[in-house]
Amino acid sequence: MPLIWCAISGHGYGHAAQVVPVLNALGSLVPGLTALLRTVVPASFFHDRLTIPWKLSPEQQDVGCIQDGPLKIDIDATWEAHRQFHETWEARLSNEVTAMHAASPSLIIADTPYLAIEAGSLARIPTLALANFTWDLVLKEFCHASDHSRQRLIQSIRGSYRKADRALRITPAPKIDVFSTITDIGPIASPASSERGRLAATLALASNERTVLVGFGGIPLSSLPFTQMEQLRQYRFLIDGPIPMGYSRIHSTKVLPFSFKTLLASVDIIMTKPGYGTVVEAVALQQPIVYVPRHNFADEPPLVDYLHRYGRSVELSTDDFVKGCWEPALRQALTASTSLLPPPATGATEAAEEIVRKWGF
């Protein structure tokens, strides 16, 4: 029974959302396939998403970015966390190699922890990077050329990435030059079906009310402009965080009988940061998006370009987001249109076929 070892970054849920459709597509091609998920992403994310047998093995795979909420990266804390992570690098590497030998997988898939790629190389197990960005690209945005210690850390990360046997670059993505063998694949998305009517009935919506899903990719918002949101009488807002008493127009997604993916397909507008999973699924569904840019994350420019090219999108500044000046952007999003059809979401199938073709399960 073939086993795939999947090392998944725990920075939000976007990486897990890319891996799951690939594993599902691979499962349809390879009878008896199972997966070991090496990640700190909670098991609840994979329930009702992953269709092949799987086991969770919680272990930190990388640092990612330390964030003060979903819109602001704490650059100093991010560098300090990477310094600490690499202080124990040899022990972490040894631990992963030992665990890989014990599990004896047929293939390592990394989206995109470089630790797993180097460990797989040492364990002599084939390694595949699945990526719409790499962490060296992210850290490069926060590093001056004169900062030699941080430059050395970035080069160390790149050295680990170079040990991948192959890489698949998922559309849309920035230029990735660290892998020796890289193949472009289409977008990865598996959107749910709309249940707009049932959502409207659950919320007892009036005919002139529109629903807005405020979702920021698994990283909670510390605060929202609740007073200003409550004053937007033509909208109901769905959020995944706590709601203070006295707000009738704001609803917790945790008490609604819908998955996040179903809500993405069922609301009238999505408000989010430019993160891979939400952007690609919203474009596939042709759902209106109001996005709040971060401006300093490596995968953001190609995602924003993808939104403007194929989606129905409106930018909202961080200042207007914080102040609750949302109505003009919401109104504009409802009437936004697109002139180009998005590329088909074939990435998961392409990845599965490439894996079977290369490693012949």
DRENDO-1510 file (C-alpha; in Angstrom, 1 decimal, always signed):
<recs>
REC; n; res; u; v; w
REC; 1; MET; +0.0; +0.0; +0.0 .
REC; 2; PRO; +1.8; +3.2; -1.2 .
REC; 3; LEU; +2.3; +5.9; +1.4 .
REC; 4; ILE; +2.9; +9.6; +0.6 .
REC; 5; TRP; +4.6; +11.8; +3.3 .
REC; 6; CYS; +3.1; +15.3; +3.0 .
REC; 7; ALA; +5.0; +18.1; +4.8 .
REC; 8; ILE; +2.7; +21.1; +4.9 .
REC; 9; SER; +3.5; +24.6; +6.1 .
REC; 10; GLY; +1.3; +25.6; +9.0 .
REC; 11; HIS; +1.3; +29.3; +8.0 .
REC; 12; GLY; -2.5; +29.7; +7.5 .
REC; 13; TYR; -4.4; +27.0; +5.6 .
REC; 14; GLY; -3.5; +27.9; +2.0 .
REC; 15; HIS; -0.7; +25.2; +1.7 .
REC; 16; ALA; -3.0; +22.5; +3.1 .
REC; 17; ALA; -5.7; +23.6; +0.7 .
REC; 18; GLN; -3.3; +23.0; -2.2 .
REC; 19; VAL; -2.2; +19.6; -1.1 .
REC; 20; VAL; -5.6; +18.1; -0.4 .
REC; 21; PRO; -6.9; +18.2; -4.0 .
REC; 22; VAL; -3.6; +16.8; -5.3 .
REC; 23; LEU; -3.9; +13.8; -2.9 .
REC; 24; ASN; -7.5; +13.3; -3.8 .
REC; 25; ALA; -6.6; +13.3; -7.5 .
REC; 26; LEU; -3.7; +10.9; -6.8 .
REC; 27; GLY; -6.0; +8.6; -4.9 .
REC; 28; SER; -8.2; +8.2; -7.9 .
REC; 29; LEU; -5.1; +7.0; -9.9 .
REC; 30; VAL; -3.3; +4.9; -7.3 .
REC; 31; PRO; -5.4; +2.2; -5.5 .
REC; 32; GLY; -4.7; +1.9; -1.8 .
REC; 33; LEU; -2.9; +5.2; -1.5 .
REC; 34; THR; -2.5; +6.6; +2.1 .
REC; 35; ALA; -1.0; +9.8; +3.4 .
REC; 36; LEU; +0.9; +10.8; +6.4 .
REC; 37; LEU; +0.4; +14.6; +7.0 .
REC; 38; ARG; +3.4; +16.1; +8.7 .
REC; 39; THR; +2.0; +19.5; +9.8 .
REC; 40; VAL; +0.7; +21.6; +12.6 .
REC; 41; VAL; -2.5; +22.3; +10.6 .
REC; 42; PRO; -5.3; +20.9; +12.7 .
REC; 43; ALA; -6.9; +17.6; +11.8 .
REC; 44; SER; -10.3; +19.4; +11.6 .
REC; 45; PHE; -9.1; +21.0; +8.4 .
REC; 46; PHE; -8.7; +17.7; +6.6 .
REC; 47; HIS; -12.0; +16.1; +7.8 .
REC; 48; ASP; -14.6; +16.1; +4.9 .
REC; 49; ARG; -11.9; +17.4; +2.5 .
REC; 50; LEU; -9.3; +14.6; +2.2 .
REC; 51; THR; -10.9; +11.4; +0.6 .
REC; 52; ILE; -8.0; +9.0; +0.9 .
REC; 53; PRO; -7.0; +7.4; +4.3 .
REC; 54; TRP; -4.7; +9.7; +6.2 .
REC; 55; LYS; -2.9; +10.1; +9.5 .
REC; 56; LEU; -1.8; +13.3; +11.1 .
REC; 57; SER; +1.7; +13.6; +12.5 .
REC; 58; PRO; +1.9; +17.0; +14.2 .
REC; 59; GLU; +5.4; +18.5; +13.9 .
REC; 60; GLN; +6.5; +22.0; +13.1 .
REC; 61; GLN; +7.9; +22.1; +9.5 .
REC; 62; ASP; +8.9; +25.7; +9.1 .
REC; 63; VAL; +8.4; +29.1; +10.5 .
REC; 64; GLY; +6.7; +31.0; +7.8 .
REC; 65; CYS; +6.0; +34.5; +9.0 .
REC; 66; ILE; +5.1; +35.8; +12.5 .
REC; 67; GLN; +2.0; +37.9; +12.0 .
REC; 68; ASP; +0.2; +40.6; +14.0 .
REC; 69; GLY; -3.2; +39.5; +12.6 .
REC; 70; PRO; -3.6; +38.5; +8.9 .
REC; 71; LEU; -2.5; +41.9; +7.4 .
REC; 72; LYS; +0.7; +42.8; +9.2 .
REC; 73; ILE; +3.9; +40.8; +9.3 .
REC; 74; ASP; +6.1; +41.3; +12.4 .
REC; 75; ILE; +9.4; +41.4; +10.5 .
REC; 76; ASP; +11.7; +41.4; +13.6 .
REC; 77; ALA; +9.8; +38.5; +15.2 .
REC; 78; THR; +9.9; +36.6; +12.0 .
REC; 79; TRP; +13.6; +36.8; +11.8 .
REC; 80; GLU; +14.0; +35.9; +15.4 .
REC; 81; ALA; +11.8; +32.8; +15.0 .
REC; 82; HIS; +13.8; +31.7; +12.0 .
REC; 83; ARG; +17.1; +32.2; +13.9 .
REC; 84; GLN; +15.7; +30.0; +16.7 .
REC; 85; PHE; +14.4; +27.4; +14.2 .
REC; 86; HIS; +17.8; +27.1; +12.6 .
REC; 87; GLU; +19.7; +27.0; +15.9 .
REC; 88; THR; +18.3; +23.5; +16.3 .
REC; 89; TRP; +18.5; +22.7; +12.6 .
REC; 90; GLU; +20.6; +19.5; +12.9 .
REC; 91; ALA; +18.4; +18.0; +15.6 .
REC; 92; ARG; +15.2; +18.8; +13.6 .
REC; 93; LEU; +16.8; +17.3; +10.5 .
REC; 94; SER; +17.8; +14.2; +12.3 .
REC; 95; ASN; +14.3; +13.8; +13.8 .
REC; 96; GLU; +12.7; +14.1; +10.3 .
REC; 97; VAL; +15.1; +11.6; +8.7 .
REC; 98; THR; +14.4; +9.1; +11.6 .
REC; 99; ALA; +10.7; +9.5; +11.2 .
REC; 100; MET; +10.8; +9.2; +7.5 .
REC; 101; HIS; +12.8; +6.0; +7.7 .
REC; 102; ALA; +10.3; +4.6; +10.2 .
REC; 103; ALA; +7.3; +5.5; +8.0 .
REC; 104; SER; +9.1; +4.3; +4.8 .
REC; 105; PRO; +7.0; +6.5; +2.3 .
REC; 106; SER; +7.3; +6.1; -1.4 .
REC; 107; LEU; +7.4; +9.9; -1.9 .
REC; 108; ILE; +7.9; +13.1; +0.0 .
REC; 109; ILE; +5.6; +16.0; -1.0 .
REC; 110; ALA; +6.5; +19.4; +0.5 .
REC; 111; ASP; +4.3; +22.5; +0.3 .
REC; 112; THR; +6.7; +24.0; +0.9 .
REC; 113; PRO; +8.9; +23.2; +4.0 .
REC; 114; TYR; +12.5; +23.1; +3.0 .
REC; 115; LEU; +13.2; +21.0; +6.1 .
REC; 116; ALA; +11.3; +18.0; +4.6 .
REC; 117; ILE; +13.1; +18.4; +1.3 .
REC; 118; GLU; +16.6; +18.2; +2.8 .
REC; 119; ALA; +15.5; +15.3; +5.1 .
REC; 120; GLY; +14.0; +13.4; +2.2 .
REC; 121; SER; +17.3; +13.8; +0.3 .
REC; 122; LEU; +19.3; +12.5; +3.3 .
REC; 123; ALA; +16.8; +9.6; +3.7 .
REC; 124; ARG; +17.1; +8.8; +0.0 .
REC; 125; ILE; +13.4; +9.2; -0.6 .
REC; 126; PRO; +12.2; +11.0; -3.7 .
REC; 127; THR; +11.1; +14.5; -3.0 .
REC; 128; LEU; +8.6; +16.8; -4.8 .
REC; 129; ALA; +8.1; +20.5; -4.0 .
REC; 130; LEU; +4.6; +21.8; -4.6 .
REC; 131; ALA; +4.7; +25.5; -4.5 .
REC; 132; ASN; +3.2; +28.9; -5.4 .
REC; 133; PHE; +6.1; +30.5; -3.5 .
REC; 134; THR; +9.1; +29.5; -1.5 .
REC; 135; TRP; +10.2; +30.9; +1.9 .
REC; 136; ASP; +13.5; +32.4; +0.6 .
REC; 137; LEU; +11.4; +34.6; -1.7 .
REC; 138; VAL; +9.3; +35.8; +1.3 .
REC; 139; LEU; +12.3; +36.5; +3.5 .
REC; 140; LYS; +14.2; +38.3; +0.7 .
REC; 141; GLU; +11.5; +41.0; +0.9 .
REC; 142; PHE; +12.6; +41.7; +4.6 .
REC; 143; CYS; +16.4; +41.6; +4.2 .
REC; 144; HIS; +18.9; +44.3; +3.3 .
REC; 145; ALA; +21.9; +43.2; +1.1 .
REC; 146; SER; +24.2; +44.4; +3.9 .
REC; 147; ASP; +22.7; +42.1; +6.5 .
REC; 148; HIS; +25.1; +39.2; +6.1 .
REC; 149; SER; +23.7; +36.8; +8.8 .
REC; 150; ARG; +20.2; +37.0; +7.3 .
REC; 151; GLN; +21.6; +36.6; +3.8 .
REC; 152; ARG; +23.3; +33.5; +4.9 .
REC; 153; LEU; +20.1; +32.1; +6.4 .
REC; 154; ILE; +18.3; +32.7; +3.1 .
REC; 155; GLN; +21.1; +30.9; +1.2 .
REC; 156; SER; +20.8; +28.0; +3.6 .
REC; 157; ILE; +17.1; +27.8; +2.9 .
REC; 158; ARG; +17.8; +27.9; -0.9 .
REC; 159; GLY; +20.4; +25.1; -0.4 .
REC; 160; SER; +17.8; +22.9; +1.1 .
REC; 161; TYR; +15.2; +23.6; -1.6 .
REC; 162; ARG; +17.8; +22.7; -4.3 .
REC; 163; LYS; +17.8; +19.1; -3.0 .
REC; 164; ALA; +14.3; +18.5; -4.3 .
REC; 165; ASP; +14.1; +16.0; -7.1 .
REC; 166; ARG; +11.4; +17.9; -8.9 .
REC; 167; ALA; +9.1; +20.9; -8.3 .
REC; 168; LEU; +5.7; +21.9; -9.5 .
REC; 169; ARG; +4.9; +25.6; -9.7 .
REC; 170; ILE; +1.2; +26.2; -9.2 .
REC; 171; THR; -0.5; +29.0; -11.2 .
REC; 172; PRO; -0.5; +31.9; -10.2 .
REC; 173; ALA; +3.0; +32.2; -8.8 .
REC; 174; PRO; +6.0; +34.5; -8.8 .
REC; 175; LYS; +9.2; +33.4; -10.6 .
REC; 176; ILE; +10.8; +30.6; -8.7 .
REC; 177; ASP; +14.4; +29.9; -9.6 .
REC; 178; VAL; +15.7; +27.7; -6.8 .
REC; 179; PHE; +14.7; +24.3; -8.1 .
REC; 180; SER; +16.8; +22.5; -10.8 .
REC; 181; THR; +13.7; +20.8; -12.4 .
REC; 182; ILE; +10.4; +22.7; -12.3 .
REC; 183; THR; +7.2; +22.3; -14.2 .
REC; 184; ASP; +4.3; +24.7; -14.3 .
REC; 185; ILE; +0.8; +23.4; -13.6 .
REC; 186; GLY; -2.6; +25.0; -13.6 .
REC; 187; PRO; -4.5; +26.5; -10.6 .
REC; 188; ILE; -5.5; +24.2; -7.8 .
REC; 189; ALA; -9.0; +24.7; -6.7 .
REC; 190; SER; -11.9; +22.5; -5.7 .
REC; 191; PRO; -14.8; +24.9; -5.0 .
REC; 192; ALA; -18.0; +23.7; -3.3 .
REC; 193; SER; -21.5; +24.1; -4.7 .
REC; 194; SER; -23.5; +27.1; -3.8 .
REC; 195; GLU; -26.2; +26.9; -1.2 .
REC; 196; ARG; -27.2; +30.5; -1.4 .
REC; 197; GLY; -30.9; +29.8; -0.9 .
REC; 198; ARG; -30.3; +27.8; +2.3 .
REC; 199; LEU; -27.9; +30.4; +3.6 .
REC; 200; ALA; -30.5; +33.1; +3.0 .
REC; 201; ALA; -33.1; +31.1; +4.8 .
REC; 202; THR; -30.8; +30.3; +7.8 .
REC; 203; LEU; -30.1; +34.0; +8.2 .
REC; 204; ALA; -33.7; +35.1; +7.5 .
REC; 205; LEU; -32.3; +37.6; +5.0 .
REC; 206; ALA; -34.5; +40.4; +3.7 .
REC; 207; SER; -34.7; +40.6; -0.1 .
REC; 208; ASN; -32.4; +43.7; -0.2 .
REC; 209; GLU; -29.7; +42.3; +2.1 .
REC; 210; ARG; -26.4; +40.9; +0.9 .
REC; 211; THR; -24.0; +38.6; +2.6 .
REC; 212; VAL; -20.3; +39.3; +3.1 .
REC; 213; LEU; -17.9; +36.6; +4.2 .
REC; 214; VAL; -15.0; +38.2; +6.1 .
REC; 215; GLY; -12.3; +35.5; +5.9 .
REC; 216; PHE; -8.5; +35.9; +6.1 .
REC; 217; GLY; -7.1; +32.4; +5.5 .
REC; 218; GLY; -6.9; +30.8; +8.9 .
REC; 219; ILE; -5.2; +33.7; +10.7 .
REC; 220; PRO; -7.7; +35.4; +13.0 .
REC; 221; LEU; -8.4; +39.1; +13.0 .
REC; 222; SER; -7.7; +40.7; +16.4 .
REC; 223; SER; -10.4; +43.3; +15.9 .
REC; 224; LEU; -13.0; +44.5; +13.5 .
REC; 225; PRO; -14.9; +47.8; +13.1 .
REC; 226; PHE; -18.1; +46.3; +14.5 .
REC; 227; THR; -19.9; +49.6; +15.0 .
REC; 228; GLN; -19.4; +50.7; +11.4 .
REC; 229; MET; -20.3; +47.2; +10.1 .
REC; 230; GLU; -23.6; +47.2; +12.1 .
REC; 231; GLN; -24.5; +50.5; +10.4 .
REC; 232; LEU; -24.3; +49.0; +6.9 .
REC; 233; ARG; -28.0; +48.1; +6.8 .
REC; 234; GLN; -28.0; +46.3; +3.4 .
REC; 235; TYR; -25.3; +43.8; +4.5 .
REC; 236; ARG; -24.9; +40.8; +6.8 .
REC; 237; PHE; -21.4; +39.9; +7.8 .
REC; 238; LEU; -20.1; +36.4; +8.5 .
REC; 239; ILE; -16.9; +36.2; +10.5 .
REC; 240; ASP; -15.0; +33.4; +12.2 .
REC; 241; GLY; -14.0; +35.3; +15.4 .
REC; 242; PRO; -15.8; +36.3; +18.6 .
REC; 243; ILE; -18.7; +38.8; +18.2 .
REC; 244; PRO; -19.5; +41.3; +21.1 .
REC; 245; MET; -23.0; +41.4; +22.4 .
REC; 246; GLY; -25.5; +43.7; +20.6 .
REC; 247; TYR; -24.6; +43.2; +16.9 .
REC; 248; SER; -27.5; +41.7; +15.0 .
REC; 249; ARG; -25.9; +42.1; +11.5 .
REC; 250; ILE; -22.8; +40.1; +12.3 .
REC; 251; HIS; -22.8; +36.3; +12.5 .
REC; 252; SER; -20.3; +33.7; +13.6 .
REC; 253; THR; -19.4; +31.1; +10.9 .
REC; 254; LYS; -18.9; +28.7; +13.8 .
REC; 255; VAL; -22.6; +28.4; +14.5 .
REC; 256; LEU; -23.8; +28.2; +10.9 .
REC; 257; PRO; -24.4; +24.7; +9.4 .
REC; 258; PHE; -22.0; +25.4; +6.4 .
REC; 259; SER; -18.4; +24.7; +5.8 .
REC; 260; PHE; -16.1; +27.6; +4.9 .
REC; 261; LYS; -15.8; +26.3; +1.3 .
REC; 262; THR; -19.6; +26.2; +1.0 .
REC; 263; LEU; -19.8; +29.8; +2.4 .
REC; 264; LEU; -17.3; +30.9; -0.2 .
REC; 265; ALA; -19.6; +29.7; -2.9 .
REC; 266; SER; -22.8; +30.9; -1.3 .
REC; 267; VAL; -22.3; +34.5; -0.1 .
REC; 268; ASP; -22.6; +37.6; -2.2 .
REC; 269; ILE; -19.2; +39.1; -1.5 .
REC; 270; ILE; -15.9; +37.8; -0.1 .
REC; 271; MET; -13.6; +40.1; +1.9 .
REC; 272; THR; -10.1; +38.8; +2.3 .
REC; 273; LYS; -6.4; +39.3; +1.9 .
REC; 274; PRO; -4.8; +38.1; -1.4 .
REC; 275; GLY; -4.1; +34.5; -0.3 .
REC; 276; TYR; -3.9; +31.6; -2.7 .
REC; 277; GLY; -6.8; +29.3; -1.7 .
REC; 278; THR; -9.5; +32.0; -1.4 .
REC; 279; VAL; -8.4; +34.0; -4.5 .
REC; 280; VAL; -8.3; +31.0; -6.8 .
REC; 281; GLU; -11.6; +29.5; -5.6 .
REC; 282; ALA; -13.3; +32.9; -5.7 .
REC; 283; VAL; -12.2; +33.3; -9.3 .
REC; 284; ALA; -13.3; +29.8; -10.3 .
REC; 285; LEU; -16.7; +30.6; -8.8 .
REC; 286; GLN; -16.7; +34.1; -10.2 .
REC; 287; GLN; -17.5; +35.5; -6.8 .
REC; 288; PRO; -17.0; +39.2; -6.1 .
REC; 289; ILE; -13.9; +39.9; -3.9 .
REC; 290; VAL; -13.0; +42.9; -1.8 .
REC; 291; TYR; -9.3; +42.4; -1.0 .
REC; 292; VAL; -7.0; +44.2; +1.5 .
REC; 293; PRO; -3.4; +44.1; +0.2 .
REC; 294; ARG; -0.4; +43.5; +2.4 .
REC; 295; HIS; +2.2; +44.8; -0.1 .
REC; 296; ASN; +5.2; +42.9; +1.3 .
REC; 297; PHE; +4.4; +39.2; +0.7 .
REC; 298; ALA; +6.1; +37.5; -2.2 .
REC; 299; ASP; +3.1; +35.8; -3.7 .
REC; 300; GLU; +0.8; +38.8; -3.6 .
REC; 301; PRO; +1.6; +40.5; -6.9 .
REC; 302; PRO; +0.8; +37.5; -9.1 .
REC; 303; LEU; -2.4; +36.8; -7.1 .
REC; 304; VAL; -3.6; +40.4; -7.4 .
REC; 305; ASP; -2.8; +40.3; -11.1 .
REC; 306; TYR; -4.8; +37.1; -11.4 .
REC; 307; LEU; -7.7; +38.7; -9.6 .
REC; 308; HIS; -7.7; +41.7; -11.9 .
REC; 309; ARG; -7.3; +39.6; -15.0 .
REC; 310; TYR; -9.9; +36.9; -14.3 .
REC; 311; GLY; -11.9; +37.9; -11.2 .
REC; 312; ARG; -14.4; +40.4; -10.0 .
REC; 313; SER; -12.3; +42.3; -7.5 .
REC; 314; VAL; -12.0; +45.6; -5.7 .
REC; 315; GLU; -9.1; +46.8; -3.6 .
REC; 316; LEU; -9.8; +48.2; -0.1 .
REC; 317; SER; -6.9; +50.0; +1.6 .
REC; 318; THR; -5.8; +48.9; +5.1 .
REC; 319; ASP; -6.8; +52.3; +6.4 .
REC; 320; ASP; -10.3; +52.1; +5.1 .
REC; 321; PHE; -10.6; +48.4; +6.3 .
REC; 322; VAL; -9.6; +49.4; +9.8 .
REC; 323; LYS; -11.9; +52.4; +9.9 .
REC; 324; GLY; -14.8; +50.4; +8.5 .
REC; 325; CYS; -15.2; +52.5; +5.3 .
REC; 326; TRP; -16.3; +49.5; +3.4 .
REC; 327; GLU; -19.5; +50.5; +1.7 .
REC; 328; PRO; -18.1; +52.0; -1.5 .
REC; 329; ALA; -15.9; +48.9; -2.2 .
REC; 330; LEU; -18.8; +46.5; -1.4 .
REC; 331; ARG; -21.1; +48.3; -3.7 .
REC; 332; GLN; -18.5; +48.4; -6.5 .
REC; 333; ALA; -17.8; +44.7; -6.0 .
REC; 334; LEU; -21.4; +43.7; -6.6 .
REC; 335; THR; -21.4; +45.3; -10.0 .
REC; 336; ALA; -17.8; +44.3; -11.0 .
REC; 337; SER; -17.5; +42.2; -14.1 .
REC; 338; THR; -14.6; +40.3; -15.8 .
REC; 339; SER; -13.8; +40.1; -19.5 .
REC; 340; LEU; -11.6; +37.0; -19.5 .
REC; 341; LEU; -12.5; +33.5; -18.5 .
REC; 342; PRO; -10.1; +32.1; -15.9 .
REC; 343; PRO; -7.8; +29.2; -16.8 .
REC; 344; PRO; -9.3; +25.8; -15.8 .
REC; 345; ALA; -8.4; +24.5; -12.4 .
REC; 346; THR; -6.4; +21.6; -13.7 .
REC; 347; GLY; -3.5; +21.8; -11.3 .
REC; 348; ALA; -4.4; +18.9; -9.0 .
REC; 349; THR; -5.0; +16.5; -11.9 .
REC; 350; GLU; -1.8; +17.7; -13.6 .
REC; 351; ALA; +0.2; +17.2; -10.4 .
REC; 352; ALA; -1.2; +13.7; -9.8 .
REC; 353; GLU; -0.5; +12.6; -13.4 .
REC; 354; GLU; +3.1; +14.0; -13.2 .
REC; 355; ILE; +3.7; +12.1; -10.0 .
REC; 356; VAL; +2.5; +8.8; -11.5 .
REC; 357; ARG; +4.4; +9.5; -14.7 .
REC; 358; LYS; +7.7; +10.2; -12.8 .
REC; 359; TRP; +7.6; +7.7; -10.0 .
REC; 360; GLY; +5.2; +5.1; -11.5 .
REC; 361; PHE; +3.2; +4.1; -8.4 .
</recs>
